[in-house]
Amino acid sequence: MDILRTLEHLLGDVLDEKRDANGEPLPPLLPTVLLGIRARLEELTSLQLEPTGNGLESWLEKVRSLTGTPETRETMAVRLLQLKLPRVAETLALAGAITMPQGAPNGRPHSFRINWAHRN
């Protein structure tokens, strides 16, 4: 498996929402800013690494175009931490490096932001 497929599977995991036997979403809930991006992820599978070395840059540019805003990309990064390294995500949230704007009325977060000024 090449690096692009590994990254695509990782992004797929980030954008999937686990559900219980009744079909209810399990925590952590997928933020609303990420809803609908999963369907567009298949566009990444058409790209291949080029021998010139521009393949990875093309793939990253496609990810940037799919996600759109820095808010969406930061939310994906935080979601990755929540799912793969939950203790790191909680520690960063407690330290103020990860912030969450007010969520939707149903308790689902809208997005997450990384407090870049807090890194110092």
Chimera marker file (.cmm) of the C-alpha trace (Angstrom):
<marker_set name="trace">
<marker id="1" x="0.000" y="0.000" z="0.000" r="1" g="1" b="0" radius="0.5"/>
<marker id="2" x="1.441" y="3.354" z="-0.949" r="1" g="1" b="0" radius="0.5"/>
<marker id="3" x="1.501" y="6.514" z="1.144" r="1" g="1" b="0" radius="0.5"/>
<marker id="4" x="-1.469" y="8.154" z="-0.594" r="1" g="1" b="0" radius="0.5"/>
<marker id="5" x="-3.741" y="5.176" z="0.087" r="1" g="1" b="0" radius="0.5"/>
<marker id="6" x="-2.651" y="5.152" z="3.722" r="1" g="1" b="0" radius="0.5"/>
<marker id="7" x="-3.475" y="8.854" z="4.051" r="1" g="1" b="0" radius="0.5"/>
<marker id="8" x="-6.824" y="8.342" z="2.312" r="1" g="1" b="0" radius="0.5"/>
<marker id="9" x="-7.738" y="5.547" z="4.741" r="1" g="1" b="0" radius="0.5"/>
<marker id="10" x="-6.714" y="7.763" z="7.647" r="1" g="1" b="0" radius="0.5"/>
<marker id="11" x="-8.877" y="10.623" z="6.359" r="1" g="1" b="0" radius="0.5"/>
<marker id="12" x="-11.720" y="8.169" z="5.833" r="1" g="1" b="0" radius="0.5"/>
<marker id="13" x="-11.465" y="7.085" z="9.476" r="1" g="1" b="0" radius="0.5"/>
<marker id="14" x="-11.512" y="10.725" z="10.577" r="1" g="1" b="0" radius="0.5"/>
<marker id="15" x="-14.636" y="11.461" z="8.541" r="1" g="1" b="0" radius="0.5"/>
<marker id="16" x="-16.576" y="8.316" z="9.508" r="1" g="1" b="0" radius="0.5"/>
<marker id="17" x="-19.035" y="8.515" z="12.358" r="1" g="1" b="0" radius="0.5"/>
<marker id="18" x="-19.358" y="5.363" z="14.454" r="1" g="1" b="0" radius="0.5"/>
<marker id="19" x="-22.899" y="4.319" z="15.343" r="1" g="1" b="0" radius="0.5"/>
<marker id="20" x="-24.421" y="2.047" z="17.997" r="1" g="1" b="0" radius="0.5"/>
<marker id="21" x="-26.882" y="-0.798" z="17.354" r="1" g="1" b="0" radius="0.5"/>
<marker id="22" x="-29.796" y="1.679" z="17.271" r="1" g="1" b="0" radius="0.5"/>
<marker id="23" x="-28.114" y="3.857" z="14.654" r="1" g="1" b="0" radius="0.5"/>
<marker id="24" x="-27.301" y="6.650" z="17.097" r="1" g="1" b="0" radius="0.5"/>
<marker id="25" x="-23.888" y="8.313" z="16.647" r="1" g="1" b="0" radius="0.5"/>
<marker id="26" x="-21.247" y="7.457" z="19.235" r="1" g="1" b="0" radius="0.5"/>
<marker id="27" x="-18.902" y="10.050" z="20.744" r="1" g="1" b="0" radius="0.5"/>
<marker id="28" x="-16.895" y="11.841" z="19.659" r="1" g="1" b="0" radius="0.5"/>
<marker id="29" x="-19.537" y="13.250" z="17.329" r="1" g="1" b="0" radius="0.5"/>
<marker id="30" x="-18.487" y="14.342" z="13.860" r="1" g="1" b="0" radius="0.5"/>
<marker id="31" x="-18.396" y="18.159" z="13.785" r="1" g="1" b="0" radius="0.5"/>
<marker id="32" x="-20.918" y="19.771" z="11.456" r="1" g="1" b="0" radius="0.5"/>
<marker id="33" x="-18.177" y="21.444" z="9.407" r="1" g="1" b="0" radius="0.5"/>
<marker id="34" x="-17.013" y="17.939" z="8.345" r="1" g="1" b="0" radius="0.5"/>
<marker id="35" x="-20.422" y="16.595" z="7.360" r="1" g="1" b="0" radius="0.5"/>
<marker id="36" x="-20.535" y="15.873" z="3.644" r="1" g="1" b="0" radius="0.5"/>
<marker id="37" x="-16.782" y="15.850" z="3.035" r="1" g="1" b="0" radius="0.5"/>
<marker id="38" x="-16.611" y="12.029" z="3.208" r="1" g="1" b="0" radius="0.5"/>
<marker id="39" x="-18.539" y="11.731" z="-0.062" r="1" g="1" b="0" radius="0.5"/>
<marker id="40" x="-15.928" y="13.868" z="-1.823" r="1" g="1" b="0" radius="0.5"/>
<marker id="41" x="-12.989" y="11.823" z="-0.513" r="1" g="1" b="0" radius="0.5"/>
<marker id="42" x="-13.165" y="9.472" z="-3.516" r="1" g="1" b="0" radius="0.5"/>
<marker id="43" x="-11.774" y="12.295" z="-5.667" r="1" g="1" b="0" radius="0.5"/>
<marker id="44" x="-8.422" y="11.681" z="-4.000" r="1" g="1" b="0" radius="0.5"/>
<marker id="45" x="-8.196" y="8.114" z="-5.267" r="1" g="1" b="0" radius="0.5"/>
<marker id="46" x="-7.805" y="9.266" z="-8.862" r="1" g="1" b="0" radius="0.5"/>
<marker id="47" x="-4.475" y="10.972" z="-8.149" r="1" g="1" b="0" radius="0.5"/>
<marker id="48" x="-1.219" y="9.057" z="-8.483" r="1" g="1" b="0" radius="0.5"/>
<marker id="49" x="2.320" y="9.866" z="-7.433" r="1" g="1" b="0" radius="0.5"/>
<marker id="50" x="4.246" y="11.206" z="-10.395" r="1" g="1" b="0" radius="0.5"/>
<marker id="51" x="7.895" y="10.327" z="-11.039" r="1" g="1" b="0" radius="0.5"/>
<marker id="52" x="8.704" y="14.045" z="-11.026" r="1" g="1" b="0" radius="0.5"/>
<marker id="53" x="7.917" y="14.240" z="-7.316" r="1" g="1" b="0" radius="0.5"/>
<marker id="54" x="4.900" y="16.505" z="-7.765" r="1" g="1" b="0" radius="0.5"/>
<marker id="55" x="2.389" y="13.772" z="-6.925" r="1" g="1" b="0" radius="0.5"/>
<marker id="56" x="2.343" y="14.383" z="-3.194" r="1" g="1" b="0" radius="0.5"/>
<marker id="57" x="2.048" y="18.136" z="-3.686" r="1" g="1" b="0" radius="0.5"/>
<marker id="58" x="-0.852" y="17.568" z="-6.123" r="1" g="1" b="0" radius="0.5"/>
<marker id="59" x="-2.539" y="15.314" z="-3.582" r="1" g="1" b="0" radius="0.5"/>
<marker id="60" x="-2.104" y="17.882" z="-0.792" r="1" g="1" b="0" radius="0.5"/>
<marker id="61" x="-3.503" y="20.612" z="-3.041" r="1" g="1" b="0" radius="0.5"/>
<marker id="62" x="-6.537" y="18.404" z="-3.727" r="1" g="1" b="0" radius="0.5"/>
<marker id="63" x="-7.026" y="17.897" z="0.035" r="1" g="1" b="0" radius="0.5"/>
<marker id="64" x="-6.853" y="21.666" z="0.522" r="1" g="1" b="0" radius="0.5"/>
<marker id="65" x="-9.452" y="22.219" z="-2.200" r="1" g="1" b="0" radius="0.5"/>
<marker id="66" x="-11.759" y="19.537" z="-0.757" r="1" g="1" b="0" radius="0.5"/>
<marker id="67" x="-11.592" y="20.895" z="2.761" r="1" g="1" b="0" radius="0.5"/>
<marker id="68" x="-11.840" y="24.531" z="1.750" r="1" g="1" b="0" radius="0.5"/>
<marker id="69" x="-11.096" y="26.582" z="4.844" r="1" g="1" b="0" radius="0.5"/>
<marker id="70" x="-8.414" y="26.491" z="7.550" r="1" g="1" b="0" radius="0.5"/>
<marker id="71" x="-11.241" y="25.921" z="10.052" r="1" g="1" b="0" radius="0.5"/>
<marker id="72" x="-12.145" y="22.663" z="8.299" r="1" g="1" b="0" radius="0.5"/>
<marker id="73" x="-8.522" y="21.506" z="8.110" r="1" g="1" b="0" radius="0.5"/>
<marker id="74" x="-7.945" y="22.306" z="11.784" r="1" g="1" b="0" radius="0.5"/>
<marker id="75" x="-11.133" y="20.443" z="12.692" r="1" g="1" b="0" radius="0.5"/>
<marker id="76" x="-9.892" y="17.409" z="10.751" r="1" g="1" b="0" radius="0.5"/>
<marker id="77" x="-6.548" y="17.526" z="12.585" r="1" g="1" b="0" radius="0.5"/>
<marker id="78" x="-8.262" y="17.741" z="15.975" r="1" g="1" b="0" radius="0.5"/>
<marker id="79" x="-10.670" y="14.942" z="15.020" r="1" g="1" b="0" radius="0.5"/>
<marker id="80" x="-7.673" y="12.791" z="14.079" r="1" g="1" b="0" radius="0.5"/>
<marker id="81" x="-6.178" y="13.422" z="17.512" r="1" g="1" b="0" radius="0.5"/>
<marker id="82" x="-9.524" y="12.639" z="19.195" r="1" g="1" b="0" radius="0.5"/>
<marker id="83" x="-9.769" y="9.281" z="17.473" r="1" g="1" b="0" radius="0.5"/>
<marker id="84" x="-6.143" y="8.138" z="17.368" r="1" g="1" b="0" radius="0.5"/>
<marker id="85" x="-4.574" y="9.943" z="20.364" r="1" g="1" b="0" radius="0.5"/>
<marker id="86" x="-7.469" y="10.902" z="22.656" r="1" g="1" b="0" radius="0.5"/>
<marker id="87" x="-5.307" y="11.702" z="25.682" r="1" g="1" b="0" radius="0.5"/>
<marker id="88" x="-3.193" y="14.091" z="23.640" r="1" g="1" b="0" radius="0.5"/>
<marker id="89" x="-6.351" y="15.772" z="22.320" r="1" g="1" b="0" radius="0.5"/>
<marker id="90" x="-7.764" y="16.194" z="25.825" r="1" g="1" b="0" radius="0.5"/>
<marker id="91" x="-4.467" y="17.503" z="27.180" r="1" g="1" b="0" radius="0.5"/>
<marker id="92" x="-4.254" y="20.080" z="24.391" r="1" g="1" b="0" radius="0.5"/>
<marker id="93" x="-7.882" y="21.083" z="24.983" r="1" g="1" b="0" radius="0.5"/>
<marker id="94" x="-7.283" y="21.507" z="28.724" r="1" g="1" b="0" radius="0.5"/>
<marker id="95" x="-4.161" y="23.538" z="28.005" r="1" g="1" b="0" radius="0.5"/>
<marker id="96" x="-6.127" y="25.839" z="25.712" r="1" g="1" b="0" radius="0.5"/>
<marker id="97" x="-4.326" y="24.846" z="22.505" r="1" g="1" b="0" radius="0.5"/>
<marker id="98" x="-7.573" y="23.451" z="21.064" r="1" g="1" b="0" radius="0.5"/>
<marker id="99" x="-10.735" y="25.507" z="21.262" r="1" g="1" b="0" radius="0.5"/>
<marker id="100" x="-14.312" y="24.766" z="20.313" r="1" g="1" b="0" radius="0.5"/>
<marker id="101" x="-16.809" y="27.394" z="19.197" r="1" g="1" b="0" radius="0.5"/>
<marker id="102" x="-20.359" y="26.883" z="20.430" r="1" g="1" b="0" radius="0.5"/>
<marker id="103" x="-21.865" y="23.713" z="19.044" r="1" g="1" b="0" radius="0.5"/>
<marker id="104" x="-25.151" y="23.099" z="17.339" r="1" g="1" b="0" radius="0.5"/>
<marker id="105" x="-28.291" y="22.744" z="19.489" r="1" g="1" b="0" radius="0.5"/>
<marker id="106" x="-28.116" y="18.928" z="19.271" r="1" g="1" b="0" radius="0.5"/>
<marker id="107" x="-24.792" y="18.829" z="21.136" r="1" g="1" b="0" radius="0.5"/>
<marker id="108" x="-22.754" y="18.220" z="17.989" r="1" g="1" b="0" radius="0.5"/>
<marker id="109" x="-19.737" y="20.547" z="17.799" r="1" g="1" b="0" radius="0.5"/>
<marker id="110" x="-19.584" y="22.867" z="14.814" r="1" g="1" b="0" radius="0.5"/>
<marker id="111" x="-15.797" y="22.860" z="14.529" r="1" g="1" b="0" radius="0.5"/>
<marker id="112" x="-12.537" y="22.944" z="16.427" r="1" g="1" b="0" radius="0.5"/>
<marker id="113" x="-9.795" y="25.538" z="16.169" r="1" g="1" b="0" radius="0.5"/>
<marker id="114" x="-6.104" y="25.311" z="16.975" r="1" g="1" b="0" radius="0.5"/>
<marker id="115" x="-4.873" y="28.236" z="19.043" r="1" g="1" b="0" radius="0.5"/>
<marker id="116" x="-1.600" y="28.791" z="17.196" r="1" g="1" b="0" radius="0.5"/>
<marker id="117" x="-0.627" y="31.687" z="19.472" r="1" g="1" b="0" radius="0.5"/>
<marker id="118" x="-0.753" y="29.282" z="22.429" r="1" g="1" b="0" radius="0.5"/>
<marker id="119" x="2.142" y="27.156" z="21.112" r="1" g="1" b="0" radius="0.5"/>
<marker id="120" x="4.806" y="29.425" z="22.633" r="1" g="1" b="0" radius="0.5"/>
<link id1="1" id2="2" r="1" g="1" b="0" radius="0.2"/>
<link id1="2" id2="3" r="1" g="1" b="0" radius="0.2"/>
<link id1="3" id2="4" r="1" g="1" b="0" radius="0.2"/>
<link id1="4" id2="5" r="1" g="1" b="0" radius="0.2"/>
<link id1="5" id2="6" r="1" g="1" b="0" radius="0.2"/>
<link id1="6" id2="7" r="1" g="1" b="0" radius="0.2"/>
<link id1="7" id2="8" r="1" g="1" b="0" radius="0.2"/>
<link id1="8" id2="9" r="1" g="1" b="0" radius="0.2"/>
<link id1="9" id2="10" r="1" g="1" b="0" radius="0.2"/>
<link id1="10" id2="11" r="1" g="1" b="0" radius="0.2"/>
<link id1="11" id2="12" r="1" g="1" b="0" radius="0.2"/>
<link id1="12" id2="13" r="1" g="1" b="0" radius="0.2"/>
<link id1="13" id2="14" r="1" g="1" b="0" radius="0.2"/>
<link id1="14" id2="15" r="1" g="1" b="0" radius="0.2"/>
<link id1="15" id2="16" r="1" g="1" b="0" radius="0.2"/>
<link id1="16" id2="17" r="1" g="1" b="0" radius="0.2"/>
<link id1="17" id2="18" r="1" g="1" b="0" radius="0.2"/>
<link id1="18" id2="19" r="1" g="1" b="0" radius="0.2"/>
<link id1="19" id2="20" r="1" g="1" b="0" radius="0.2"/>
<link id1="20" id2="21" r="1" g="1" b="0" radius="0.2"/>
<link id1="21" id2="22" r="1" g="1" b="0" radius="0.2"/>
<link id1="22" id2="23" r="1" g="1" b="0" radius="0.2"/>
<link id1="23" id2="24" r="1" g="1" b="0" radius="0.2"/>
<link id1="24" id2="25" r="1" g="1" b="0" radius="0.2"/>
<link id1="25" id2="26" r="1" g="1" b="0" radius="0.2"/>
<link id1="26" id2="27" r="1" g="1" b="0" radius="0.2"/>
<link id1="27" id2="28" r="1" g="1" b="0" radius="0.2"/>
<link id1="28" id2="29" r="1" g="1" b="0" radius="0.2"/>
<link id1="29" id2="30" r="1" g="1" b="0" radius="0.2"/>
<link id1="30" id2="31" r="1" g="1" b="0" radius="0.2"/>
<link id1="31" id2="32" r="1" g="1" b="0" radius="0.2"/>
<link id1="32" id2="33" r="1" g="1" b="0" radius="0.2"/>
<link id1="33" id2="34" r="1" g="1" b="0" radius="0.2"/>
<link id1="34" id2="35" r="1" g="1" b="0" radius="0.2"/>
<link id1="35" id2="36" r="1" g="1" b="0" radius="0.2"/>
<link id1="36" id2="37" r="1" g="1" b="0" radius="0.2"/>
<link id1="37" id2="38" r="1" g="1" b="0" radius="0.2"/>
<link id1="38" id2="39" r="1" g="1" b="0" radius="0.2"/>
<link id1="39" id2="40" r="1" g="1" b="0" radius="0.2"/>
<link id1="40" id2="41" r="1" g="1" b="0" radius="0.2"/>
<link id1="41" id2="42" r="1" g="1" b="0" radius="0.2"/>
<link id1="42" id2="43" r="1" g="1" b="0" radius="0.2"/>
<link id1="43" id2="44" r="1" g="1" b="0" radius="0.2"/>
<link id1="44" id2="45" r="1" g="1" b="0" radius="0.2"/>
<link id1="45" id2="46" r="1" g="1" b="0" radius="0.2"/>
<link id1="46" id2="47" r="1" g="1" b="0" radius="0.2"/>
<link id1="47" id2="48" r="1" g="1" b="0" radius="0.2"/>
<link id1="48" id2="49" r="1" g="1" b="0" radius="0.2"/>
<link id1="49" id2="50" r="1" g="1" b="0" radius="0.2"/>
<link id1="50" id2="51" r="1" g="1" b="0" radius="0.2"/>
<link id1="51" id2="52" r="1" g="1" b="0" radius="0.2"/>
<link id1="52" id2="53" r="1" g="1" b="0" radius="0.2"/>
<link id1="53" id2="54" r="1" g="1" b="0" radius="0.2"/>
<link id1="54" id2="55" r="1" g="1" b="0" radius="0.2"/>
<link id1="55" id2="56" r="1" g="1" b="0" radius="0.2"/>
<link id1="56" id2="57" r="1" g="1" b="0" radius="0.2"/>
<link id1="57" id2="58" r="1" g="1" b="0" radius="0.2"/>
<link id1="58" id2="59" r="1" g="1" b="0" radius="0.2"/>
<link id1="59" id2="60" r="1" g="1" b="0" radius="0.2"/>
<link id1="60" id2="61" r="1" g="1" b="0" radius="0.2"/>
<link id1="61" id2="62" r="1" g="1" b="0" radius="0.2"/>
<link id1="62" id2="63" r="1" g="1" b="0" radius="0.2"/>
<link id1="63" id2="64" r="1" g="1" b="0" radius="0.2"/>
<link id1="64" id2="65" r="1" g="1" b="0" radius="0.2"/>
<link id1="65" id2="66" r="1" g="1" b="0" radius="0.2"/>
<link id1="66" id2="67" r="1" g="1" b="0" radius="0.2"/>
<link id1="67" id2="68" r="1" g="1" b="0" radius="0.2"/>
<link id1="68" id2="69" r="1" g="1" b="0" radius="0.2"/>
<link id1="69" id2="70" r="1" g="1" b="0" radius="0.2"/>
<link id1="70" id2="71" r="1" g="1" b="0" radius="0.2"/>
<link id1="71" id2="72" r="1" g="1" b="0" radius="0.2"/>
<link id1="72" id2="73" r="1" g="1" b="0" radius="0.2"/>
<link id1="73" id2="74" r="1" g="1" b="0" radius="0.2"/>
<link id1="74" id2="75" r="1" g="1" b="0" radius="0.2"/>
<link id1="75" id2="76" r="1" g="1" b="0" radius="0.2"/>
<link id1="76" id2="77" r="1" g="1" b="0" radius="0.2"/>
<link id1="77" id2="78" r="1" g="1" b="0" radius="0.2"/>
<link id1="78" id2="79" r="1" g="1" b="0" radius="0.2"/>
<link id1="79" id2="80" r="1" g="1" b="0" radius="0.2"/>
<link id1="80" id2="81" r="1" g="1" b="0" radius="0.2"/>
<link id1="81" id2="82" r="1" g="1" b="0" radius="0.2"/>
<link id1="82" id2="83" r="1" g="1" b="0" radius="0.2"/>
<link id1="83" id2="84" r="1" g="1" b="0" radius="0.2"/>
<link id1="84" id2="85" r="1" g="1" b="0" radius="0.2"/>
<link id1="85" id2="86" r="1" g="1" b="0" radius="0.2"/>
<link id1="86" id2="87" r="1" g="1" b="0" radius="0.2"/>
<link id1="87" id2="88" r="1" g="1" b="0" radius="0.2"/>
<link id1="88" id2="89" r="1" g="1" b="0" radius="0.2"/>
<link id1="89" id2="90" r="1" g="1" b="0" radius="0.2"/>
<link id1="90" id2="91" r="1" g="1" b="0" radius="0.2"/>
<link id1="91" id2="92" r="1" g="1" b="0" radius="0.2"/>
<link id1="92" id2="93" r="1" g="1" b="0" radius="0.2"/>
<link id1="93" id2="94" r="1" g="1" b="0" radius="0.2"/>
<link id1="94" id2="95" r="1" g="1" b="0" radius="0.2"/>
<link id1="95" id2="96" r="1" g="1" b="0" radius="0.2"/>
<link id1="96" id2="97" r="1" g="1" b="0" radius="0.2"/>
<link id1="97" id2="98" r="1" g="1" b="0" radius="0.2"/>
<link id1="98" id2="99" r="1" g="1" b="0" radius="0.2"/>
<link id1="99" id2="100" r="1" g="1" b="0" radius="0.2"/>
<link id1="100" id2="101" r="1" g="1" b="0" radius="0.2"/>
<link id1="101" id2="102" r="1" g="1" b="0" radius="0.2"/>
<link id1="102" id2="103" r="1" g="1" b="0" radius="0.2"/>
<link id1="103" id2="104" r="1" g="1" b="0" radius="0.2"/>
<link id1="104" id2="105" r="1" g="1" b="0" radius="0.2"/>
<link id1="105" id2="106" r="1" g="1" b="0" radius="0.2"/>
<link id1="106" id2="107" r="1" g="1" b="0" radius="0.2"/>
<link id1="107" id2="108" r="1" g="1" b="0" radius="0.2"/>
<link id1="108" id2="109" r="1" g="1" b="0" radius="0.2"/>
<link id1="109" id2="110" r="1" g="1" b="0" radius="0.2"/>
<link id1="110" id2="111" r="1" g="1" b="0" radius="0.2"/>
<link id1="111" id2="112" r="1" g="1" b="0" radius="0.2"/>
<link id1="112" id2="113" r="1" g="1" b="0" radius="0.2"/>
<link id1="113" id2="114" r="1" g="1" b="0" radius="0.2"/>
<link id1="114" id2="115" r="1" g="1" b="0" radius="0.2"/>
<link id1="115" id2="116" r="1" g="1" b="0" radius="0.2"/>
<link id1="116" id2="117" r="1" g="1" b="0" radius="0.2"/>
<link id1="117" id2="118" r="1" g="1" b="0" radius="0.2"/>
<link id1="118" id2="119" r="1" g="1" b="0" radius="0.2"/>
<link id1="119" id2="120" r="1" g="1" b="0" radius="0.2"/>
</marker_set>
